[in-house]
Amino acid sequence: MIITTDRLRLRPLTTDDTDWWVHLHADQEVGRYVGTYTRDQAATRLHDIQRQWTERGHGLCAVELRDTGEAIGRCGLNWWEQFDETEIGWTLARPHWGHGYATEAARAVLDWGFGPLGLDRITAMIHHGNTASTAVAERLGFTPLREDTVLDRPCTVYALDVSTSARRGRP
């Protein structure tokens, strides 16, 4: 499964991406809200992502620039069993902030989730203080659903329903 946009290519993450995953999250500002990973932690997380692709038909993707193939971040869908929800998430390397890549990648993932995957609702779990991710979520049409705790940290859970998405010109 490959998703392409005008500027980006999204492909499923695999355990082959372990070193890149560690490097992406090692930046203090990038890891501020999503955490950092040792190589073993990254390998375990990527193994779980691969399993989700197999079991659910979706998961997190590497976000690459179409022109160069450079991996600049991650975006995709994550199933949270404890919440019975599918969440969209995005994380980009700091040099690629402010170029609209997160919104572009997330919009493509939403189209895929509400279109071919047939999801009714997608959430976005955003840790308090992450104003950049909140702005992306709001730009995409997400609205606050509830306050919760994710990975032992408080967050606002935003939601977007397929009916709302369709009214905004999405599938």
WOZINOR-V395579 format. One record per residue. N is the residue number from 1. RES is the residue in three letters. SS is DSSP state (H for helix, E for strand, L for the rest). PSI is psi in whole degrees, -180 to 180 (NA if undefined). NEAR is the number of other ideal C-beta (glycine too) atoms within 8 Angstrom. Layout:
N/RES/SS/PSI/NEAR
N/RES/SS/PSI/NEAR
This chain:
1/MET/L/123/5
2/ILE/E/134/6
3/ILE/E/132/11
4/THR/E/148/8
5/THR/L/-174/12
6/ASP/L/-39/5
7/ARG/L/-12/8
8/LEU/E/159/14
9/ARG/E/128/12
10/LEU/E/128/16
11/ARG/E/152/10
12/PRO/E/138/12
13/LEU/L/148/14
14/THR/L/174/8
15/THR/H/-17/8
16/ASP/H/-16/4
17/ASP/H/11/11
18/THR/H/-53/11
19/ASP/H/-41/8
20/TRP/H/-43/9
21/TRP/H/-47/14
22/VAL/H/-46/12
23/HIS/H/-45/7
24/LEU/H/-47/13
25/HIS/H/-8/14
26/ALA/H/-26/8
27/ASP/L/126/9
28/GLN/H/-40/5
29/GLU/H/-36/6
30/VAL/H/-47/13
31/GLY/H/-7/11
32/ARG/H/-42/7
33/TYR/H/-18/9
34/VAL/H/-3/8
35/GLY/L/167/7
36/THR/L/167/5
37/TYR/L/140/10
38/THR/L/171/6
39/ARG/H/-42/9
40/ASP/H/-42/6
41/GLN/H/-42/8
42/ALA/H/-44/14
43/ALA/H/-41/10
44/THR/H/-45/8
45/ARG/H/-43/10
46/LEU/H/-33/14
47/HIS/H/-43/9
48/ASP/H/-39/8
49/ILE/H/-44/14
50/GLN/H/-41/13
51/ARG/H/-39/8
52/GLN/H/-39/12
53/TRP/H/-44/12
54/THR/H/-45/6
55/GLU/H/-36/6
56/ARG/H/-13/8
57/GLY/L/12/5
58/HIS/L/168/12
59/GLY/L/-163/13
60/LEU/E/149/11
61/CYS/E/151/14
62/ALA/E/138/12
63/VAL/E/121/15
64/GLU/E/148/13
65/LEU/E/129/10
66/ARG/L/-38/11
67/ASP/L/-35/4
68/THR/L/-20/6
69/GLY/L/0/7
70/GLU/L/129/6
71/ALA/E/122/10
72/ILE/E/-5/11
73/GLY/E/-163/15
74/ARG/E/150/13
75/CYS/E/147/15
76/GLY/E/-163/14
77/LEU/E/141/13
78/ASN/E/126/12
79/TRP/E/126/10
80/TRP/E/104/10
81/GLU/L/-42/5
82/GLN/L/-22/4
83/PHE/L/-11/9
84/ASP/L/47/5
85/GLU/E/150/9
86/THR/E/123/13
87/GLU/E/143/13
88/ILE/E/142/15
89/GLY/E/156/12
90/TRP/E/141/13
91/THR/E/127/10
92/LEU/E/150/12
93/ALA/L/143/9
94/ARG/H/-39/8
95/PRO/H/-12/5
96/HIS/H/10/9
97/TRP/L/150/7
98/GLY/L/11/3
99/HIS/L/3/5
100/GLY/L/7/6
101/TYR/H/-41/13
102/ALA/H/-46/13
103/THR/H/-43/10
104/GLU/H/-46/12
105/ALA/H/-46/16
106/ALA/H/-39/13
107/ARG/H/-43/10
108/ALA/H/-39/13
109/VAL/H/-40/15
110/LEU/H/-43/14
111/ASP/H/-42/10
112/TRP/H/-44/11
113/GLY/H/-45/13
114/PHE/H/-24/14
115/GLY/L/-101/8
116/PRO/L/-35/4
117/LEU/L/-21/10
118/GLY/L/28/6
119/LEU/L/147/9
120/ASP/L/-30/5
121/ARG/E/142/10
122/ILE/E/134/13
123/THR/E/166/14
124/ALA/E/116/14
125/MET/E/109/13
126/ILE/E/121/13
127/HIS/E/144/10
128/HIS/L/137/8
129/GLY/L/-9/5
130/ASN/L/75/10
131/THR/H/-31/6
132/ALA/H/-45/8
133/SER/H/-35/12
134/THR/H/-41/11
135/ALA/H/-41/8
136/VAL/H/-48/12
137/ALA/H/-46/11
138/GLU/H/-38/10
139/ARG/H/-33/7
140/LEU/L/-6/11
141/GLY/L/4/9
142/PHE/L/147/9
143/THR/E/153/8
144/PRO/E/137/7
145/LEU/E/-47/7
146/ARG/E/167/6
147/GLU/E/144/6
148/ASP/E/-176/10
149/THR/E/127/6
150/VAL/E/128/8
151/LEU/L/43/4
152/ASP/L/20/4
153/ARG/E/143/8
154/PRO/E/144/7
155/CYS/E/163/12
156/THR/E/129/11
157/VAL/E/119/15
158/TYR/E/157/15
159/ALA/E/151/12
160/LEU/E/124/14
161/ASP/E/152/8
162/VAL/H/-37/9
163/SER/H/-40/6
164/THR/H/-42/9
165/SER/H/-42/13
166/ALA/H/-38/10
167/ARG/H/-22/6
168/ARG/L/13/7
169/GLY/L/18/4
170/ARG/L/163/8
171/PRO/L/NA/6
